[in-house]
Amino acid sequence: MKIILVGGPGSGKGTQAQFICQKYKIPQISTGDMLRAAVSAGTPLGLKVKSIMESGALVSDDVILELIRERIQQPDCKNGFLLDGFPRTLAQADGLAEMGISLDYVIEIDVSDDEIIKRLSGRRVHPGSGRIYHVTFNPPRQNGIDDETGEPLIQREDDQVDVIKQRLEVYHQQTEPLINYYADKASNDSSMTFASVAGTGSVDSITRKIQQVLDR
Ligand code: AMP
């Protein structure tokens, strides 16, 4: 099963990815998490992308495509994978198609800009696992602490309001065109499903809507 989740920053892709990946036993491939891991480890890649990420701009397509090319060759990807935060541009989508990947599902999670700003400013992350919480909508059992490991949660640098607005602009300009791209592709290819799911309401209700798409 090969799935792409498309949606603005804070649309809930990462949260929903966790449920899908557990259920279908496929790895969650988040380019954002991979880049953040490189930044915290201080690798040459991390040093190169740190300021770009902090500004809310996109890392170059070449760098991202190389990361994905290597990642999907790993043995845990043999039964499929879920891509979260990739592709982000038409050039990345074309690059993925050139790798010969045949997708089963592309699911858009649709959320308004105002809602995204509310969500991201309250978002907290467990850096080790990528687990995501929200101070109001999905709080951990203990304030500021990851449920599974007991380690501290952090707020991402790019979850500051001015950076969120920049990320939304980048999303509308560079990533939103992928929705038509994949909708068109799906209408010409019966092996692939495209669906758009409203990303508002409880986490569980959105999960159920995604499940209905995957059951089709
Ligand atoms: P995310 O966690 O997916 O919101 O990604 C955080 C940041 O990492 C983005 O704002 C970009 O700077 C960078 N990034 C993540 N994925 C990509 C991608 N597919 N293409 C370009 N930049 C990316």
Residues whose N, C-alpha, C, O or C-beta is under 5 A from the ligand:
A	BS01	AMP	P9 T31 G32 D33 L35 I52 M53 G56 A57 L58 V59 I64 D84 G85 F86 P87 R88
